[in-house]
């Protein structure tokens, strides 16, 4: 830090004074909702019982942790996140390799593959529910009828699988976009040298292309997992968490507690548990990504 002839301070102190408003605003943006969630999670606050108030201690957490619906929702959340990640990373890698090849209409094909990412989750859920998976008027039912097969009532027979298919369809373009960008930086001379040494397409894919995409895959997994933990609109539009709790994830369980049961205290406790779960996942993901970047 130094002082100019005019007397104005330059360097660290001035930089700090310029950064302080933005940093303060960000802290308020994050800390106030977190503090309010923590506060309500220790309160008896149910809108259907306004006379019952006061400090609840850990009763909201105890009730939630001993409720089987929480563990069902956490299991559904992990299944949803895991299967969508596997499908988008594997499918995105294969599509990125395919779209990197030269063929007629490649630009149009890339556009159609990436387009679903720009459709709002509510709209895509409605399209899949009413046009694709409808047991009477859906395209899947029409295809099944061509082969003489009975139509599948997707949201009644395979509810979680249906939601996974919809979410995968939405997030596959994101994986393709990131991996296609990464694969374009692959050195063509390296691939050509491997081909001249007798390496086949599979060997080139597993020993050159896939290691080259390692960092991009780590980024895709990290970003997708952050958003997949909060999937809500697709479940709300298609199954409303049912049948029973078959498609209720953690975000939808918090919605049920807050806006259907009007239990603000219990919903806040669920929110705190969701924050802890997200931070645990983020911790391991950041470590994994940092390790890959160092390598």
C-alpha positions as CSV (number, residue, x, y, z in Angstrom):
1,X,0.0,0.0,0.0
2,X,1.3,3.5,-0.9
3,X,0.2,7.1,-0.6
4,X,0.1,9.5,-3.6
5,X,1.1,13.2,-3.4
6,X,-2.6,14.0,-3.5
7,X,-3.0,12.1,-0.2
8,X,-5.2,9.4,-1.7
9,X,-4.4,5.9,-0.5
10,X,-3.8,3.4,-3.3
11,X,-3.2,-0.3,-3.2
12,X,-4.7,-2.8,-0.8
13,X,-6.9,-0.5,1.3
14,X,-8.5,1.2,-1.7
15,X,-9.1,-2.1,-3.4
16,X,-10.7,-3.4,-0.2
17,X,-13.0,-0.4,0.0
18,X,-14.1,-0.9,-3.6
19,X,-14.8,-4.6,-3.1
20,X,-16.5,-4.3,0.3
21,X,-20.0,-3.3,-1.0
22,X,-20.2,-6.2,-3.5
23,X,-18.8,-8.7,-1.0
24,X,-21.2,-7.4,1.7
25,X,-24.1,-7.7,-0.6
26,X,-23.2,-11.2,-1.6
27,X,-22.8,-12.2,2.1
28,X,-26.2,-10.7,2.9
29,X,-27.7,-12.5,-0.1
30,X,-26.4,-15.8,1.1
31,X,-26.4,-15.5,4.9
32,X,-29.8,-13.9,5.6
33,X,-31.8,-16.8,3.9
34,X,-29.6,-19.3,5.6
35,X,-30.0,-17.7,9.0
36,X,-33.8,-17.5,8.6
37,X,-33.9,-21.2,7.5
38,X,-31.9,-22.2,10.6
39,X,-34.1,-20.0,12.8
40,X,-37.3,-21.5,11.6
41,X,-36.0,-25.0,11.8
42,X,-35.8,-24.7,15.6
43,X,-39.3,-23.1,15.9
44,X,-42.8,-24.5,16.2
45,X,-44.3,-22.8,13.1
46,X,-47.3,-24.4,11.4
47,X,-49.7,-22.2,9.6
48,X,-52.6,-24.6,10.4
49,X,-51.9,-24.2,14.1
50,X,-51.0,-20.5,14.7
51,X,-51.5,-20.9,18.5
52,X,-48.7,-23.4,18.8
53,X,-45.5,-21.4,18.7
54,X,-42.2,-21.2,20.5
55,X,-38.8,-22.8,20.6
56,X,-39.0,-26.4,19.4
57,X,-35.4,-27.4,20.0
58,X,-34.5,-30.4,17.8
59,X,-38.0,-31.7,17.6
60,X,-38.4,-30.8,13.9
61,X,-35.2,-32.6,13.1
62,X,-36.1,-35.6,15.2
63,X,-39.5,-35.9,13.6
64,X,-38.0,-35.5,10.1
65,X,-35.2,-38.0,10.7
66,X,-37.5,-40.6,12.1
67,X,-40.0,-40.1,9.2
68,X,-39.6,-42.9,6.6
69,X,-40.6,-40.4,3.9
70,X,-37.3,-38.5,4.3
71,X,-35.2,-41.6,3.6
72,X,-37.4,-42.5,0.7
73,X,-37.0,-39.0,-0.7
74,X,-33.2,-39.2,-0.2
75,X,-33.1,-42.6,-1.9
76,X,-35.1,-41.2,-4.9
77,X,-32.8,-38.2,-5.0
78,X,-29.7,-40.3,-5.2
79,X,-31.2,-42.7,-7.8
80,X,-32.4,-39.7,-9.9
81,X,-29.0,-37.9,-9.8
82,X,-27.0,-41.1,-10.3
83,X,-28.9,-42.5,-13.3
84,X,-29.1,-39.1,-15.0
85,X,-25.4,-38.5,-14.5
86,X,-24.5,-42.0,-16.0
87,X,-26.9,-41.5,-18.9
88,X,-25.8,-38.0,-19.8
89,X,-22.1,-38.6,-19.4
90,X,-22.1,-41.9,-21.4
91,X,-24.6,-40.6,-24.0
92,X,-22.9,-37.2,-24.2
93,X,-19.5,-38.7,-24.8
94,X,-20.7,-41.0,-27.6
95,X,-22.7,-38.2,-29.2
96,X,-19.8,-35.8,-29.0
97,X,-17.5,-38.3,-30.8
98,X,-20.2,-38.9,-33.4
99,X,-20.9,-35.2,-34.0
100,X,-17.1,-34.5,-34.3
101,X,-17.1,-36.7,-37.5
102,X,-17.5,-35.2,-40.9
103,X,-21.0,-36.0,-42.4
104,X,-23.7,-34.3,-44.4
105,X,-25.9,-32.1,-42.3
106,X,-23.6,-32.1,-39.3
107,X,-24.4,-28.5,-38.3
108,X,-28.2,-29.2,-38.3
109,X,-27.6,-32.4,-36.3
110,X,-25.6,-30.5,-33.7
111,X,-28.4,-27.9,-33.5
112,X,-31.1,-30.5,-33.0
113,X,-29.1,-32.3,-30.3
114,X,-28.4,-29.2,-28.3
115,X,-31.9,-27.6,-28.7
116,X,-33.7,-29.4,-25.8
117,X,-31.4,-27.7,-23.3
118,X,-33.1,-24.4,-24.1
119,X,-36.6,-25.6,-23.4
120,X,-38.0,-24.8,-20.0
121,X,-38.4,-27.8,-17.6
122,X,-42.1,-27.2,-17.2
123,X,-42.7,-27.2,-21.0
124,X,-40.5,-30.3,-21.6
125,X,-42.3,-32.2,-18.8
126,X,-45.7,-31.3,-20.4
127,X,-44.5,-32.4,-23.8
128,X,-43.3,-35.8,-22.5
129,X,-46.4,-36.3,-20.4
130,X,-49.0,-35.5,-23.0
131,X,-47.3,-36.2,-26.3
132,X,-44.6,-38.9,-25.7
133,X,-45.6,-41.1,-22.7
134,X,-49.4,-40.7,-22.7
135,X,-50.8,-44.3,-22.6
136,X,-53.5,-43.5,-25.2
137,X,-52.3,-40.6,-27.3
138,X,-48.6,-40.8,-26.8
139,X,-46.0,-41.6,-29.4
140,X,-44.6,-44.5,-27.4
141,X,-48.1,-46.0,-27.2
142,X,-48.4,-45.7,-31.0
143,X,-45.1,-47.4,-31.5
144,X,-46.0,-50.2,-29.2
145,X,-49.3,-50.7,-31.1
146,X,-47.4,-51.1,-34.4
147,X,-45.7,-54.2,-32.9
148,X,-48.9,-55.4,-31.3
149,X,-47.6,-54.7,-27.8
150,X,-49.7,-53.2,-24.9
151,X,-49.2,-49.5,-24.2
152,X,-47.3,-48.7,-21.0
153,X,-48.7,-46.3,-18.5
154,X,-45.3,-44.8,-17.8
155,X,-46.2,-42.5,-14.9
156,X,-48.2,-45.2,-13.1
157,X,-46.0,-48.3,-13.8
158,X,-42.5,-46.7,-14.1
159,X,-42.8,-43.3,-12.5
160,X,-39.2,-42.7,-11.4
161,X,-37.9,-44.1,-14.6
162,X,-40.1,-41.7,-16.5
163,X,-38.8,-38.7,-14.6
164,X,-35.2,-39.9,-15.2
165,X,-35.9,-40.1,-18.9
166,X,-37.3,-36.6,-19.0
167,X,-34.4,-35.1,-17.0
168,X,-31.9,-37.0,-19.0
169,X,-33.4,-35.6,-22.2
170,X,-33.0,-32.1,-20.8
171,X,-29.4,-32.4,-19.6
172,X,-27.9,-34.6,-22.3
173,X,-27.5,-31.5,-24.6
174,X,-25.5,-29.8,-21.9
175,X,-23.1,-32.7,-21.6
176,X,-22.8,-32.9,-25.4
177,X,-22.0,-29.1,-25.6
178,X,-19.2,-29.3,-23.0
179,X,-17.7,-32.5,-24.3
180,X,-18.0,-31.5,-28.0
181,X,-16.1,-28.3,-27.2
182,X,-13.4,-30.3,-25.3
183,X,-13.0,-32.9,-28.1
184,X,-12.4,-30.2,-30.7
185,X,-9.2,-29.3,-28.8
186,X,-7.9,-32.9,-29.3
187,X,-4.7,-32.9,-31.4
188,X,-5.4,-34.4,-34.8
189,X,-1.8,-35.3,-35.3
190,X,-1.9,-37.5,-32.2
191,X,-4.9,-39.4,-33.5
192,X,-3.4,-39.7,-37.0
193,X,-0.1,-41.0,-35.5
194,X,-2.0,-43.6,-33.5
195,X,-4.0,-44.6,-36.6
196,X,-0.7,-45.0,-38.6
197,X,0.6,-47.3,-35.8
198,X,-2.4,-49.6,-36.3
199,X,-4.7,-48.4,-33.6
200,X,-8.4,-49.0,-34.3
201,X,-11.4,-46.8,-33.5
202,X,-12.0,-48.4,-30.2
203,X,-8.3,-48.1,-29.1
204,X,-8.2,-44.5,-30.2
205,X,-11.4,-43.8,-28.2
206,X,-10.3,-45.5,-25.0
207,X,-6.6,-44.5,-25.0
208,X,-6.7,-41.0,-26.6
209,X,-10.2,-39.5,-26.7
210,X,-11.5,-40.6,-23.3
211,X,-8.4,-39.5,-21.3
212,X,-8.5,-36.2,-23.2
213,X,-12.2,-35.7,-22.0
214,X,-11.4,-36.5,-18.4
215,X,-11.5,-32.9,-17.2
216,X,-14.5,-32.0,-19.2
217,X,-16.4,-35.0,-17.8
218,X,-15.5,-33.9,-14.3
219,X,-16.9,-30.4,-15.0
220,X,-20.1,-31.9,-16.4
221,X,-20.6,-34.1,-13.4
222,X,-20.0,-31.3,-10.9
223,X,-22.3,-28.8,-12.6
224,X,-25.1,-31.3,-13.3
225,X,-25.1,-32.7,-9.8
226,X,-25.6,-29.2,-8.3
227,X,-28.7,-28.7,-10.4
228,X,-30.0,-32.3,-10.3
229,X,-30.2,-32.2,-6.5
230,X,-32.9,-29.5,-6.9
231,X,-35.1,-31.1,-9.6
232,X,-38.7,-30.0,-9.0
233,X,-40.7,-28.8,-12.0
234,X,-40.5,-32.1,-13.8
235,X,-41.9,-34.0,-10.8
236,X,-44.5,-31.4,-10.0
237,X,-45.9,-31.4,-13.6
238,X,-45.8,-35.1,-14.3
239,X,-46.4,-37.2,-11.1
240,X,-46.7,-34.7,-8.2
241,X,-44.3,-36.9,-6.3
242,X,-46.4,-40.1,-6.6
243,X,-47.7,-42.6,-6.8
244,X,-47.3,-42.5,-3.1
245,X,-43.7,-41.3,-2.6
246,X,-42.3,-43.1,-5.7
247,X,-40.9,-39.9,-7.3
248,X,-40.6,-37.6,-4.3
249,X,-37.1,-36.3,-4.0
250,X,-35.7,-34.1,-1.3
251,X,-36.7,-30.8,-2.9
252,X,-40.3,-32.0,-3.5
253,X,-40.5,-33.3,0.1
254,X,-39.6,-29.9,1.4
255,X,-42.3,-28.4,-0.9
256,X,-44.9,-30.8,0.6
257,X,-44.0,-29.9,4.1
258,X,-43.9,-26.2,3.5
259,X,-46.8,-25.5,1.1
260,X,-49.1,-28.5,1.4
261,X,-48.7,-29.4,5.1
262,X,-47.9,-25.7,6.0
263,X,-45.3,-26.9,8.4
264,X,-42.7,-24.2,8.0
265,X,-40.6,-25.4,10.9
266,X,-40.4,-29.0,9.5
267,X,-39.7,-27.7,6.0
268,X,-36.9,-25.5,7.2
269,X,-35.3,-28.5,9.0
270,X,-35.6,-30.4,5.7
271,X,-33.9,-27.5,4.0
272,X,-31.0,-27.5,6.4
273,X,-30.6,-31.3,5.8
274,X,-30.6,-30.6,2.1
275,X,-27.9,-27.9,2.4
276,X,-25.7,-30.3,4.5
277,X,-26.2,-33.1,1.9
278,X,-25.4,-30.7,-1.0
279,X,-22.3,-29.4,0.7
280,X,-21.0,-33.0,1.4
281,X,-21.5,-33.8,-2.3
282,X,-19.9,-30.5,-3.4
283,X,-16.9,-31.1,-1.1
284,X,-16.0,-34.5,-2.7
285,X,-16.8,-33.2,-6.2
286,X,-14.5,-30.2,-5.9
287,X,-11.7,-32.4,-4.5
288,X,-12.2,-34.8,-7.4
289,X,-12.2,-32.0,-10.0
290,X,-9.2,-30.3,-8.5
291,X,-7.3,-33.6,-8.5
292,X,-8.1,-34.1,-12.2
293,X,-7.1,-30.6,-13.0
294,X,-3.8,-31.0,-11.2
295,X,-3.1,-34.3,-13.1
